Every structure is written in structure tokens, then in C-alpha cells.
Amino acid sequence: MELIIGGAYQGKRALAEKLHPEIMWISGESCTMEELIRCQGVDGFQKVIRRELQEGRNPEALAQALIEKNPGIVLISEEVGYGVVPIDAFERSYREAVGRTCTRLASACTRVTRVICGIGTVIKDA
């Protein structure tokens, strides 16, 4: 499992495509859970977490399912925890869920790369 993370519009997808030209990427905004469990890579993983919360499910359970059922997946996720804390309760829960879920996944990853200004910095390589 690999996690590529960074802020909005920082070049995460371009770096992921360069590192993994063989992967057929799916969108976190529209993929089904079955597709997520079977895919090679997902872009916009934070959107999967948003949908899990909106549908009343626990995103940390999703993380465990990915670890067990798709340990080779490459996840691209936006960091959403920086900046002003949202006033809206759901948005605060979402922000926290993304952080907790990505932290859980990062612990299971063999590689975690943080992308800033299109430059990837490997922060975990086990």
C-alpha cells in the first residue's frame, strides 16, 4: 500500500502517474466500494471518506478493509486539516476523519509521499 498526500492542486496526481504509469486510476468521488477494493489506485481518496461519513459509516472500518483486502492499492488524498477550522460540525468531523483514516492507512503503507509544489518527498519508506 502506498499513500500520496498533499494540499489541493499541489501535483499529487501528476507525480503518482509518473511513479506508476501502469495504474488505471479511479475517482474517489464516484467509485463504488467494490471498485475501491479491486482497483490499483484511487485519486481523491478524501472524497471516499466524505461519502462514508455522509452515509453514516465509519471510515476507519473502510481503512481496515483496504488494508486486508487491497494491500497493493495506491491512494492519493488531499490534506484537509490545515487552515481555518470549519464552523460546520459535519465539516469538522470530515476533517478529523480524513486525518485519522489517513494516519491509520499510513501506518500500513510501505511508502508515504508528501507532495508540495509538485515535488514529492518520501516521508516513509519501509
C-alpha angles and dihedrals in degrees: 000000000000132000124202111189138174145120127300116294094004097129100263095142094046091052092046091052091049092050094042110028090160096063123102101213124215126201120252088210095065110016122116122232089250090055090048092053092050104036129101096220141005127202117205097025090168087069090059088055091050091053092048090055093044090053093049097251129133111251091202088064087054089053091053091049091052092048091052102036106029109025092157097059122123112218125199112196135173118232105238101171099086126088132028116356108246119248092216112089094219092051090051090050090048092050091050093045092053090051095047095043094048090047090054092047093046089057089059096042124102089208134024120184125189116206124207122168090349093303117120119213116191107225096174128029112165 
